[in-house]
Amino acid sequence: MHEPDATLALWDYRRKVADTYAAVRAAGGGIDAWERWRAFRDDLFRTHSQSPLSRARRAGFEGVPYFSYDPMWRLEVEVVPLEDEQESLAHSGAGATTFRRFGRVDIPAAGVVSTLTLYWLEGYGGGVFLPFRDDTNGESTYGGGRYLLDTAKGADLGHRGRRLVLDFNFAFHPSCVHDDRWSCPLPPPGNRINGLVEAGERLRR
């Protein structure tokens, strides 16, 4: 059973994340919004009781490392519908999460076009989930991949009809990268961009 204080703190954490992404959307993205988003994440990681970091690691936390902002990685792409199909995504640790495939997007990178599947979280409330892999994995980013959208948790860059805003400068690692007490759904091998996505959160050098 969850303690009420912990549950309320998690609610507060997710609300703050959602409010920050709302500010990013209102600003239309760009480097200034990205820098505010970075500062906000660092503050949450350092101070909030629901931080992905363990309590022991928060004291010496020096901030989340990122690639330099690259405006070329801010895209607006068309969502192409896919036939509904359930898919279970394996976790970094124990467990798996069931999603429903509902669309795909084509991402131009390194002179080729890669296709990413968009997922809808099966469960009350749902949410769009876009995890991805790329050629930085296992080198400058986590080997299991990164997330770009996770709207159930407030990470939402917006859309206009079927035109979806994807800014890979806002890509982030799953919580399991920061502490192994978390077990997070990972991108399936096929959800891969063929090329280096040197934008967004990275591993510390």
C-alpha positions as protocol buffer text, in pm:
chain_id: "A"
residue {
  index: 1
  type: MET
  ca { x: 0 y: 0 z: 0 }
}
residue {
  index: 2
  type: HIS
  ca { x: 126 y: 349 z: -88 }
}
residue {
  index: 3
  type: GLU
  ca { x: 168 y: 596 z: 193 }
}
residue {
  index: 4
  type: PRO
  ca { x: -56 y: 901 z: 139 }
}
residue {
  index: 5
  type: ASP
  ca { x: 237 y: 1143 z: 158 }
}
residue {
  index: 6
  type: ALA
  ca { x: 432 y: 953 z: -109 }
}
residue {
  index: 7
  type: THR
  ca { x: 128 y: 936 z: -337 }
}
residue {
  index: 8
  type: LEU
  ca { x: 62 y: 1309 z: -301 }
}
residue {
  index: 9
  type: ALA
  ca { x: 429 y: 1382 z: -366 }
}
residue {
  index: 10
  type: LEU
  ca { x: 419 y: 1176 z: -687 }
}
residue {
  index: 11
  type: TRP
  ca { x: 105 y: 1365 z: -794 }
}
residue {
  index: 12
  type: ASP
  ca { x: 290 y: 1692 z: -729 }
}
residue {
  index: 13
  type: TYR
  ca { x: 595 y: 1572 z: -926 }
}
residue {
  index: 14
  type: ARG
  ca { x: 389 y: 1479 z: -1231 }
}
residue {
  index: 15
  type: ARG
  ca { x: 191 y: 1803 z: -1216 }
}
residue {
  index: 16
  type: LYS
  ca { x: 515 y: 2004 z: -1216 }
}
residue {
  index: 17
  type: VAL
  ca { x: 646 y: 1807 z: -1514 }
}
residue {
  index: 18
  type: ALA
  ca { x: 321 y: 1866 z: -1704 }
}
residue {
  index: 19
  type: ASP
  ca { x: 326 y: 2239 z: -1621 }
}
residue {
  index: 20
  type: THR
  ca { x: 682 y: 2270 z: -1752 }
}
residue {
  index: 21
  type: TYR
  ca { x: 598 y: 2099 z: -2082 }
}
residue {
  index: 22
  type: ALA
  ca { x: 293 y: 2326 z: -2113 }
}
residue {
  index: 23
  type: ALA
  ca { x: 531 y: 2623 z: -2084 }
}
residue {
  index: 24
  type: VAL
  ca { x: 755 y: 2470 z: -2355 }
}
residue {
  index: 25
  type: ARG
  ca { x: 455 y: 2436 z: -2588 }
}
residue {
  index: 26
  type: ALA
  ca { x: 336 y: 2790 z: -2512 }
}
residue {
  index: 27
  type: ALA
  ca { x: 682 y: 2925 z: -2596 }
}
residue {
  index: 28
  type: GLY
  ca { x: 689 y: 2733 z: -2925 }
}
residue {
  index: 29
  type: GLY
  ca { x: 1000 y: 2541 z: -2822 }
}
residue {
  index: 30
  type: GLY
  ca { x: 1346 y: 2674 z: -2902 }
}
residue {
  index: 31
  type: ILE
  ca { x: 1666 y: 2704 z: -2703 }
}
residue {
  index: 32
  type: ASP
  ca { x: 1529 y: 2938 z: -2434 }
}
residue {
  index: 33
  type: ALA
  ca { x: 1243 y: 2700 z: -2351 }
}
residue {
  index: 34
  type: TRP
  ca { x: 1490 y: 2410 z: -2360 }
}
residue {
  index: 35
  type: GLU
  ca { x: 1723 y: 2581 z: -2113 }
}
residue {
  index: 36
  type: ARG
  ca { x: 1433 y: 2649 z: -1876 }
}
residue {
  index: 37
  type: TRP
  ca { x: 1326 y: 2284 z: -1909 }
}
residue {
  index: 38
  type: ARG
  ca { x: 1681 y: 2172 z: -1825 }
}
residue {
  index: 39
  type: ALA
  ca { x: 1697 y: 2395 z: -1518 }
}
residue {
  index: 40
  type: PHE
  ca { x: 1358 y: 2267 z: -1404 }
}
residue {
  index: 41
  type: ARG
  ca { x: 1463 y: 1902 z: -1439 }
}
residue {
  index: 42
  type: ASP
  ca { x: 1784 y: 1963 z: -1248 }
}
residue {
  index: 43
  type: ASP
  ca { x: 1586 y: 2122 z: -964 }
}
residue {
  index: 44
  type: LEU
  ca { x: 1340 y: 1831 z: -952 }
}
residue {
  index: 45
  type: PHE
  ca { x: 1619 y: 1575 z: -957 }
}
residue {
  index: 46
  type: ARG
  ca { x: 1805 y: 1756 z: -679 }
}
residue {
  index: 47
  type: THR
  ca { x: 1521 y: 1853 z: -445 }
}
residue {
  index: 48
  type: HIS
  ca { x: 1200 y: 1657 z: -499 }
}
residue {
  index: 49
  type: SER
  ca { x: 1116 y: 1352 z: -286 }
}
residue {
  index: 50
  type: GLN
  ca { x: 1005 y: 1169 z: -604 }
}
residue {
  index: 51
  type: SER
  ca { x: 1334 y: 1234 z: -784 }
}
residue {
  index: 52
  type: PRO
  ca { x: 1459 y: 945 z: -1000 }
}
residue {
  index: 53
  type: LEU
  ca { x: 1782 y: 974 z: -801 }
}
residue {
  index: 54
  type: SER
  ca { x: 1833 y: 796 z: -472 }
}
residue {
  index: 55
  type: ARG
  ca { x: 1849 y: 1020 z: -167 }
}
residue {
  index: 56
  type: ALA
  ca { x: 2221 y: 946 z: -135 }
}
residue {
  index: 57
  type: ARG
  ca { x: 2294 y: 1064 z: -491 }
}
residue {
  index: 58
  type: ARG
  ca { x: 2099 y: 1390 z: -467 }
}
residue {
  index: 59
  type: ALA
  ca { x: 2350 y: 1565 z: -242 }
}
residue {
  index: 60
  type: GLY
  ca { x: 2633 y: 1546 z: -497 }
}
residue {
  index: 61
  type: PHE
  ca { x: 2414 y: 1588 z: -806 }
}
residue {
  index: 62
  type: GLU
  ca { x: 2573 y: 1823 z: -1061 }
}
residue {
  index: 63
  type: GLY
  ca { x: 2294 y: 1834 z: -1318 }
}
residue {
  index: 64
  type: VAL
  ca { x: 2175 y: 1615 z: -1604 }
}
residue {
  index: 65
  type: PRO
  ca { x: 2420 y: 1611 z: -1898 }
}
residue {
  index: 66
  type: TYR
  ca { x: 2294 y: 1696 z: -2249 }
}
residue {
  index: 67
  type: PHE
  ca { x: 2419 y: 1734 z: -2601 }
}
residue {
  index: 68
  type: SER
  ca { x: 2432 y: 2094 z: -2723 }
}
residue {
  index: 69
  type: TYR
  ca { x: 2099 y: 2227 z: -2850 }
}
residue {
  index: 70
  type: ASP
  ca { x: 2056 y: 2160 z: -3222 }
}
residue {
  index: 71
  type: PRO
  ca { x: 1757 y: 2328 z: -3393 }
}
residue {
  index: 72
  type: MET
  ca { x: 1778 y: 2077 z: -3679 }
}
residue {
  index: 73
  type: TRP
  ca { x: 1636 y: 1815 z: -3442 }
}
residue {
  index: 74
  type: ARG
  ca { x: 1308 y: 2003 z: -3394 }
}
residue {
  index: 75
  type: LEU
  ca { x: 1064 y: 1843 z: -3640 }
}
residue {
  index: 76
  type: GLU
  ca { x: 697 y: 1847 z: -3729 }
}
residue {
  index: 77
  type: VAL
  ca { x: 596 y: 1516 z: -3879 }
}
residue {
  index: 78
  type: GLU
  ca { x: 277 y: 1354 z: -4004 }
}
residue {
  index: 79
  type: VAL
  ca { x: 130 y: 1068 z: -3805 }
}
residue {
  index: 80
  type: VAL
  ca { x: 49 y: 779 z: -4038 }
}
residue {
  index: 81
  type: PRO
  ca { x: -225 y: 555 z: -3892 }
}
residue {
  index: 82
  type: LEU
  ca { x: -147 y: 193 z: -3816 }
}
residue {
  index: 83
  type: GLU
  ca { x: -390 y: -89 z: -3760 }
}
residue {
  index: 84
  type: ASP
  ca { x: -451 y: -135 z: -3387 }
}
residue {
  index: 85
  type: GLU
  ca { x: -222 y: -399 z: -3244 }
}
residue {
  index: 86
  type: GLN
  ca { x: -121 y: -466 z: -2887 }
}
residue {
  index: 87
  type: GLU
  ca { x: 246 y: -494 z: -2806 }
}
residue {
  index: 88
  type: SER
  ca { x: 415 y: -575 z: -2477 }
}
residue {
  index: 89
  type: LEU
  ca { x: 735 y: -378 z: -2418 }
}
residue {
  index: 90
  type: ALA
  ca { x: 995 y: -545 z: -2199 }
}
residue {
  index: 91
  type: HIS
  ca { x: 1137 y: -355 z: -1902 }
}
residue {
  index: 92
  type: SER
  ca { x: 1494 y: -282 z: -1805 }
}
residue {
  index: 93
  type: GLY
  ca { x: 1433 y: -507 z: -1505 }
}
residue {
  index: 94
  type: ALA
  ca { x: 1141 y: -729 z: -1414 }
}
residue {
  index: 95
  type: GLY
  ca { x: 806 y: -684 z: -1587 }
}
residue {
  index: 96
  type: ALA
  ca { x: 657 y: -558 z: -1911 }
}
residue {
  index: 97
  type: THR
  ca { x: 395 y: -298 z: -2007 }
}
residue {
  index: 98
  type: THR
  ca { x: 118 y: -340 z: -2262 }
}
residue {
  index: 99
  type: PHE
  ca { x: 72 y: -70 z: -2524 }
}
residue {
  index: 100
  type: ARG
  ca { x: -136 y: -35 z: -2839 }
}
residue {
  index: 101
  type: ARG
  ca { x: 31 y: 65 z: -3164 }
}
residue {
  index: 102
  type: PHE
  ca { x: -172 y: 340 z: -3330 }
}
residue {
  index: 103
  type: GLY
  ca { x: 55 y: 527 z: -3570 }
}
residue {
  index: 104
  type: ARG
  ca { x: 400 y: 581 z: -3709 }
}
residue {
  index: 105
  type: VAL
  ca { x: 621 y: 876 z: -3797 }
}
residue {
  index: 106
  type: ASP
  ca { x: 906 y: 901 z: -4048 }
}
residue {
  index: 107
  type: ILE
  ca { x: 1224 y: 1067 z: -3922 }
}
residue {
  index: 108
  type: PRO
  ca { x: 1490 y: 1191 z: -4167 }
}
residue {
  index: 109
  type: ALA
  ca { x: 1841 y: 1142 z: -4027 }
}
residue {
  index: 110
  type: ALA
  ca { x: 2187 y: 1085 z: -4176 }
}
residue {
  index: 111
  type: GLY
  ca { x: 2045 y: 1096 z: -4528 }
}
residue {
  index: 112
  type: VAL
  ca { x: 1792 y: 819 z: -4470 }
}
residue {
  index: 113
  type: VAL
  ca { x: 1439 y: 801 z: -4334 }
}
residue {
  index: 114
  type: SER
  ca { x: 1371 y: 591 z: -4024 }
}
residue {
  index: 115
  type: THR
  ca { x: 1027 y: 491 z: -3903 }
}
residue {
  index: 116
  type: LEU
  ca { x: 920 y: 507 z: -3538 }
}
residue {
  index: 117
  type: THR
  ca { x: 605 y: 351 z: -3397 }
}
residue {
  index: 118
  type: LEU
  ca { x: 380 y: 554 z: -3168 }
}
residue {
  index: 119
  type: TYR
  ca { x: 224 y: 370 z: -2875 }
}
residue {
  index: 120
  type: TRP
  ca { x: -82 y: 429 z: -2660 }
}
residue {
  index: 121
  type: LEU
  ca { x: -59 y: 309 z: -2300 }
}
residue {
  index: 122
  type: GLU
  ca { x: -330 y: 52 z: -2232 }
}
residue {
  index: 123
  type: GLY
  ca { x: -491 y: 134 z: -1900 }
}
residue {
  index: 124
  type: TYR
  ca { x: -708 y: 397 z: -1739 }
}
residue {
  index: 125
  type: GLY
  ca { x: -634 y: 741 z: -1880 }
}
residue {
  index: 126
  type: GLY
  ca { x: -379 y: 607 z: -2128 }
}
residue {
  index: 127
  type: GLY
  ca { x: -114 y: 825 z: -2289 }
}
residue {
  index: 128
  type: VAL
  ca { x: 112 y: 852 z: -2595 }
}
residue {
  index: 129
  type: PHE
  ca { x: 453 y: 690 z: -2557 }
}
residue {
  index: 130
  type: LEU
  ca { x: 741 y: 736 z: -2801 }
}
residue {
  index: 131
  type: PRO
  ca { x: 1059 y: 552 z: -2705 }
}
residue {
  index: 132
  type: PHE
  ca { x: 1345 y: 525 z: -2953 }
}
residue {
  index: 133
  type: ARG
  ca { x: 1689 y: 385 z: -3012 }
}
residue {
  index: 134
  type: ASP
  ca { x: 1969 y: 532 z: -3224 }
}
residue {
  index: 135
  type: ASP
  ca { x: 2338 y: 487 z: -3296 }
}
residue {
  index: 136
  type: THR
  ca { x: 2448 y: 676 z: -2982 }
}
residue {
  index: 137
  type: ASN
  ca { x: 2309 y: 395 z: -2761 }
}
residue {
  index: 138
  type: GLY
  ca { x: 2577 y: 214 z: -2564 }
}
residue {
  index: 139
  type: GLU
  ca { x: 2823 y: 497 z: -2630 }
}
residue {
  index: 140
  type: SER
  ca { x: 2711 y: 848 z: -2537 }
}
residue {
  index: 141
  type: THR
  ca { x: 2356 y: 744 z: -2436 }
}
residue {
  index: 142
  type: TYR
  ca { x: 2202 y: 452 z: -2248 }
}
residue {
  index: 143
  type: GLY
  ca { x: 2221 y: 122 z: -2434 }
}
residue {
  index: 144
  type: GLY
  ca { x: 1849 y: 58 z: -2389 }
}
residue {
  index: 145
  type: GLY
  ca { x: 1740 y: 379 z: -2562 }
}
residue {
  index: 146
  type: ARG
  ca { x: 1565 y: 702 z: -2465 }
}
residue {
  index: 147
  type: TYR
  ca { x: 1215 y: 851 z: -2447 }
}
residue {
  index: 148
  type: LEU
  ca { x: 1080 y: 1152 z: -2634 }
}
residue {
  index: 149
  type: LEU
  ca { x: 709 y: 1150 z: -2544 }
}
residue {
  index: 150
  type: ASP
  ca { x: 543 y: 1003 z: -2236 }
}
residue {
  index: 151
  type: THR
  ca { x: 222 y: 1200 z: -2205 }
}
residue {
  index: 152
  type: ALA
  ca { x: 87 y: 991 z: -1915 }
}
residue {
  index: 153
  type: LYS
  ca { x: 370 y: 1149 z: -1715 }
}
residue {
  index: 154
  type: GLY
  ca { x: 340 y: 1497 z: -1865 }
}
residue {
  index: 155
  type: ALA
  ca { x: 614 y: 1475 z: -2133 }
}
residue {
  index: 156
  type: ASP
  ca { x: 410 y: 1620 z: -2420 }
}
residue {
  index: 157
  type: LEU
  ca { x: 542 y: 1848 z: -2696 }
}
residue {
  index: 158
  type: GLY
  ca { x: 203 y: 1889 z: -2866 }
}
residue {
  index: 159
  type: HIS
  ca { x: 38 y: 1829 z: -3202 }
}
residue {
  index: 160
  type: ARG
  ca { x: -186 y: 2001 z: -3456 }
}
residue {
  index: 161
  type: GLY
  ca { x: -424 y: 1746 z: -3598 }
}
residue {
  index: 162
  type: ARG
  ca { x: -197 y: 1472 z: -3732 }
}
residue {
  index: 163
  type: ARG
  ca { x: 108 y: 1701 z: -3731 }
}
residue {
  index: 164
  type: LEU
  ca { x: 318 y: 1597 z: -3434 }
}
residue {
  index: 165
  type: VAL
  ca { x: 590 y: 1812 z: -3276 }
}
residue {
  index: 166
  type: LEU
  ca { x: 905 y: 1609 z: -3209 }
}
residue {
  index: 167
  type: ASP
  ca { x: 1205 y: 1791 z: -3067 }
}
residue {
  index: 168
  type: PHE
  ca { x: 1483 y: 1544 z: -2992 }
}
residue {
  index: 169
  type: ASN
  ca { x: 1662 y: 1808 z: -2786 }
}
residue {
  index: 170
  type: PHE
  ca { x: 1403 y: 1710 z: -2522 }
}
residue {
  index: 171
  type: ALA
  ca { x: 1484 y: 1337 z: -2540 }
}
residue {
  index: 172
  type: PHE
  ca { x: 1546 y: 1191 z: -2196 }
}
residue {
  index: 173
  type: HIS
  ca { x: 1666 y: 871 z: -2035 }
}
residue {
  index: 174
  type: PRO
  ca { x: 1428 y: 638 z: -1851 }
}
residue {
  index: 175
  type: SER
  ca { x: 1451 y: 653 z: -1471 }
}
residue {
  index: 176
  type: CYS
  ca { x: 1638 y: 320 z: -1457 }
}
residue {
  index: 177
  type: VAL
  ca { x: 1947 y: 501 z: -1589 }
}
residue {
  index: 178
  type: HIS
  ca { x: 1956 y: 714 z: -1275 }
}
residue {
  index: 179
  type: ASP
  ca { x: 1884 y: 440 z: -1020 }
}
residue {
  index: 180
  type: ASP
  ca { x: 1846 y: 65 z: -1059 }
}
residue {
  index: 181
  type: ARG
  ca { x: 1547 y: 53 z: -825 }
}
residue {
  index: 182
  type: TRP
  ca { x: 1337 y: 150 z: -1129 }
}
residue {
  index: 183
  type: SER
  ca { x: 1220 y: -96 z: -1395 }
}
residue {
  index: 184
  type: CYS
  ca { x: 1127 y: 96 z: -1710 }
}
residue {
  index: 185
  type: PRO
  ca { x: 975 y: -6 z: -2046 }
}
residue {
  index: 186
  type: LEU
  ca { x: 1237 y: 1 z: -2319 }
}
residue {
  index: 187
  type: PRO
  ca { x: 1207 y: 78 z: -2691 }
}
residue {
  index: 188
  type: PRO
  ca { x: 1172 y: -235 z: -2900 }
}
residue {
  index: 189
  type: PRO
  ca { x: 1472 y: -293 z: -3130 }
}
residue {
  index: 190
  type: GLY
  ca { x: 1267 y: -189 z: -3436 }
}
residue {
  index: 191
  type: ASN
  ca { x: 1192 y: 158 z: -3299 }
}
residue {
  index: 192
  type: ARG
  ca { x: 1527 y: 282 z: -3413 }
}
residue {
  index: 193
  type: ILE
  ca { x: 1663 y: 588 z: -3591 }
}
residue {
  index: 194
  type: ASN
  ca { x: 1946 y: 485 z: -3821 }
}
residue {
  index: 195
  type: GLY
  ca { x: 2203 y: 745 z: -3735 }
}
residue {
  index: 196
  type: LEU
  ca { x: 2338 y: 945 z: -3443 }
}
residue {
  index: 197
  type: VAL
  ca { x: 2080 y: 1149 z: -3253 }
}
residue {
  index: 198
  type: GLU
  ca { x: 2322 y: 1382 z: -3079 }
}
residue {
  index: 199
  type: ALA
  ca { x: 2049 y: 1580 z: -2910 }
}
residue {
  index: 200
  type: GLY
  ca { x: 1881 y: 1554 z: -2573 }
}
residue {
  index: 201
  type: GLU
  ca { x: 2001 y: 1382 z: -2257 }
}
residue {
  index: 202
  type: ARG
  ca { x: 2331 y: 1198 z: -2273 }
}
residue {
  index: 203
  type: LEU
  ca { x: 2553 y: 1000 z: -2037 }
}
residue {
  index: 204
  type: ARG
  ca { x: 2811 y: 1192 z: -1841 }
}
residue {
  index: 205
  type: ARG
  ca { x: 3151 y: 1194 z: -2007 }
}
